[in-house]
Amino acid sequence: MNGLLSQYKRIIAGETAPSPVELLLGIRPLDIEEGRSVFELEARNDHSNPQGTVTGGVTTTLADMAMGMAFGTTLQPHETFTTIELKINFLKPVWQGKIKAEAVVKKRGKTIGLVECSLFDEIGSLVAFSTSTCMVLEGQKANGRSQHIANEGNR
């Protein structure tokens, strides 16, 4: 089991703390396995834009987190990654309540990967759809990143 997968299994089990952005926004992992992750956000009034709906940035962050963790579970110990492109389609507004993000790796190549994420409201209606292109980093390009992941479990 790779480091990110085992780290998130420990977070789900309550054995270690999630990342700072998860704590800040209230994003929590529900399930993770190789090439797949499910995250949830309890959308509150403080996630809202001036029109009263959940701001697109919060929804995008939820999708980005789910897609990044799904892709991260495919990495070898000497690899890390970065997102090089993210696209999201907002299909209907959310005011408050739970938003669930279900991400799956569609293609994992040697250097580039494609991940998709469907976001659902509490009644299971699709509220957004997102895709992400990730780039695998090794050697010099990975400096500082893999060490951060390794230290996450020590918080």
Buried (B, 14 or more C-beta within 10 A) or exposed (E): EBBBBBBBBBBBEEEBEBBEEBEEBBBBBEEBEEBBBBBBBBBEEEBBEEEEBBBEEBBBBBBBBBBBBBBBBBBEEEBBBEBEEBEBEBEEBBEBEEBBBBBBBEEBEEEBBBBBBBBBBEEEEEBBBBBBBBBBBBEEBBEEBBEEBEEBBEE
